[in-house]
Amino acid sequence: MLKSKDLLGLKDKTAEEITEILDEAVEMKRYLCGSERTSALLAGKSLVTLFYENSTRTRSSFELAGKLLGATEVNISVATSSVQKGETLIDTGETLDSMKVDFIVIRHPMAGAPKLLAEHVKASVLNGGDGMHEHPTQALLDMFTIRERLGKIKGLKVAILGDIKHSRVAMSNLIGLRKLGAEVHMYAPATMIPKNMDKMGAVIAKSREEAVEGADAVMGLRIQLERQNGGLFPSLSEYSRFYGVNDNVLKLAKPNAIVLHPGPVNRGVELTPQVIDGEKSVILEQVTGGVAVRMALLKLLNEFREKNL
Ligand code: CP
């Protein structure tokens, strides 16, 4: 049983709650990939997606997750909404609450925006990524994919390479993977790795090769050009050469290692095309798992709402 109405980050979720979500997602994936998709679990419930930043995967998979479980789903296009007339986040939230919306999925460039919204609405708020803070559903689907492929998370070595400093995915994965007992090794240019990551439980590798050596899972992170002012690395081709994941680097990982990337990928920068499309890549499995994980979350949060609100 989840312990709160919202999913704001993995920092405030216990290992038991995370495991419950992953277990439920196993059932949801079976349903998603089956031929009978007629669930009315969320019939009469409504879901709004409120994205202040672009998205393909997170937004559409939440929309699909809601629809597949029988909820009514509405997307608010921030670019054409009253946000453009200066409406505040809280006023937008209270407006949605007045429409008796049950779930609001929000992506916002400001860290903490989902929490602020959650404190002002009765609806359950699900964080679809806030600034450089957290992206909890991405980490949950990453953990789901790792556990599905490798059978467990505890004791695994997970290497995370790339733009860690600007990455809410890295933050949520570090928190979640550590809670479930994995070792998280990180490597990036010195300009792309915050100083406190070791205090949060990460092992900071001295080289890309050290990070990947013996790894069970290797995760490349997108270079977030939109969050940078430039000057963090000399050029994209040098980034790829010295910090990217290619087949040679992957030879250092365990023979059955998998390669993850949250997407969208800058092809040829974080990962070579051969790695993206290679046999170790589980990037598209992550996407399928993302729908299952989001279905699981909606189901479990709905149970919380029915018992507690
Ligand atoms: N991984 C991820 O958040 O992708 P989108 O930006 O497409 O939602």
Boltz pocket constraint, residues with backbone or C-beta under 6 A from the ligand:
constraints:
  - pocket:
      binder: B
      contacts: [[A, 54], [A, 55], [A, 56], [A, 57], [A, 58], [A, 59], [A, 128], [A, 129], [A, 138], [A, 262], [A, 263], [A, 264]]
      max_distance: 6.0
